[in-house]
Amino acid sequence: MVFNIDRWYKQKSQGDIIYKYRGTVSQKQIITALKTIEESLNIADESNKIRRKVFSVFVESIQNLFHHVENPPKNSEIELEDNFAIIILIREKNQHYRISTGNFIQIKKANSLKDRIDQVNSMDEEEVRLLYREILENEKISAKGGGGLGILDIARKTGKKLDYFLHPYDEEYVFFALDVFIS
């Protein structure tokens, strides 16, 4: 079965939507998203702890998209803007939230991303915390502006495993989908 981005978007958008966006990831879009999220969490009268956690993980998720998004494949079936990505924030039940993100990445980069997430998922909370501190203390900053902290920081803040999938798209690209659960 061929991956269908519209079907994936529709399936991930089911529930109490706080924010959803699909299109070009830009500085302007990030500012708009953060204002919307902050207002929605204040209106929902969430506890400060949950509000901070959701906001913080959302910020990290959208920054990951901004810094690592690639231009989507060009084909005649679907027309997507440059720097195309998807981000959805859903309120589930009893202070449970899900952030779903998706973007295209080149297949040649997919294995290293998969390995990094698998590594983080194999660690317990203490190991994640220690690795995070080690990276910060060594000040190894990549060309993208981070030291590989994004995925690690999300796992650290949520205390949960990261749920991801690499959907084959064409000969050069996969659609990388990540679900982060916060409670």
C-alpha positions in Angstrom: 0.0 0.0 0.0 1.3 3.4 -1.0 1.7 6.0 1.8 -1.1 8.6 1.6 -0.2 11.8 3.4 -3.9 13.1 3.4 -5.1 9.8 5.0 -2.3 10.0 7.6 -3.2 13.7 8.4 -6.9 12.9 8.7 -6.2 9.9 11.0 -3.8 11.9 13.3 -6.3 14.8 13.4 -9.0 12.9 15.2 -9.7 14.1 18.7 -9.8 17.3 20.6 -7.6 19.4 18.4 -5.7 22.2 20.0 -3.5 23.0 17.0 -2.9 21.5 13.6 -0.9 22.8 10.7 0.4 21.4 7.4 2.6 23.5 5.2 5.8 25.4 5.1 7.6 25.6 8.4 8.8 29.2 8.9 9.7 31.5 11.8 6.4 33.3 11.4 4.5 30.0 11.6 6.4 29.0 14.7 5.4 32.2 16.5 1.8 31.8 15.5 1.8 28.2 16.7 3.3 29.0 20.0 0.8 31.8 20.7 -2.1 29.5 19.8 -0.8 26.7 22.1 -0.2 29.0 25.0 -3.7 30.6 24.7 -5.3 27.1 24.4 -3.5 25.7 27.4 -4.4 28.7 29.5 -8.1 28.5 28.5 -8.1 24.7 29.3 -7.1 25.6 32.9 -4.4 23.0 32.9 -2.1 22.6 35.9 1.1 24.6 35.6 3.2 21.4 35.4 1.2 20.0 32.5 1.0 23.4 30.7 4.8 23.8 31.0 5.5 20.3 29.8 3.2 20.4 26.8 4.5 23.8 25.8 8.1 22.8 26.2 7.8 19.6 24.2 5.8 21.4 21.5 8.5 24.0 21.2 11.1 21.3 20.9 9.0 19.4 18.3 8.4 22.5 16.1 12.1 23.5 16.4 13.1 20.0 15.2 10.9 20.4 12.2 12.2 23.9 11.5 15.9 22.9 11.7 15.6 19.5 10.1 12.8 19.7 7.5 13.8 18.9 3.9 12.0 20.0 0.8 9.5 17.3 -0.2 9.8 15.1 -3.2 8.5 16.6 -6.4 6.0 14.4 -8.2 2.8 14.9 -10.1 0.5 13.2 -7.6 0.8 15.7 -4.8 1.9 19.3 -4.7 3.7 20.3 -1.5 5.4 23.5 -0.6 9.1 23.7 0.2 10.0 23.0 3.9 6.7 21.1 4.2 5.8 19.6 7.5 2.9 18.7 9.7 2.3 19.3 13.4 -0.8 18.4 15.4 -1.5 18.8 19.1 -4.4 16.8 20.4 -5.8 16.8 24.0 -6.7 13.3 24.8 -8.2 12.5 28.2 -7.4 13.6 31.7 -4.4 15.8 31.0 -3.0 13.5 28.4 -1.7 15.1 25.1 -0.3 13.8 21.9 2.0 15.8 19.6 2.2 14.3 16.1 4.7 15.6 13.6 5.6 14.5 10.1 8.0 15.5 7.4 9.9 14.1 4.5 13.5 13.0 4.9 15.9 11.4 2.4 16.2 7.6 2.8 20.0 8.0 3.2 19.4 9.9 6.4 16.5 7.7 7.7 18.7 5.0 9.2 20.7 7.4 11.4 17.5 9.0 12.6 16.0 5.6 13.3 19.2 4.5 15.2 19.2 7.7 17.3 15.6 7.2 18.3 16.1 3.5 19.0 19.1 4.4 21.2 17.1 6.9 23.2 14.1 4.5 23.5 16.4 1.8 24.8 17.5 4.0 27.7 15.8 4.4 31.1 15.0 7.9 32.4 18.3 8.1 34.4 20.4 7.2 31.3 18.6 9.8 29.2 19.2 12.4 31.8 22.9 11.5 32.1 23.4 11.5 28.3 21.7 14.9 28.0 24.0 16.4 30.7 27.0 14.8 29.0 26.2 16.4 25.7 25.5 19.8 27.3 28.8 19.7 29.2 30.8 18.7 26.1 29.3 21.6 24.2 29.2 19.6 20.9 27.0 21.8 18.7 26.1 20.7 15.2 25.8 22.8 12.1 22.0 22.8 12.7 22.5 24.6 16.1 22.1 21.7 18.5 24.1 18.8 19.8 21.6 16.2 18.9 19.6 17.2 21.9 16.1 17.5 20.3 14.9 13.9 20.5 16.8 13.3 23.7 15.2 16.4 25.3 11.7 15.3 24.3 12.3 11.8 25.8 13.7 13.5 28.9 10.7 15.8 29.4 8.0 13.3 28.7 9.6 10.3 30.4 8.1 8.1 27.6 9.4 6.2 24.6 9.1 7.9 21.3 6.6 6.4 18.9 7.8 6.8 15.3 7.4 5.3 11.8 9.2 5.7 8.5 6.6 5.5 5.8 8.2 4.6 2.4 7.3 7.3 -0.1 9.5 6.9 -3.2 13.0 5.9 -4.2 14.6 8.8 -2.4 12.3 9.8 0.4 10.4 8.5 3.4 7.8 10.3 5.5 9.0 10.4 9.1 6.1 10.5 11.6 6.6 11.0 15.3 4.1 10.7 18.1 5.0 12.1 21.5 2.7 11.4 24.4 2.6 13.8 27.4 0.8 13.3 30.7 
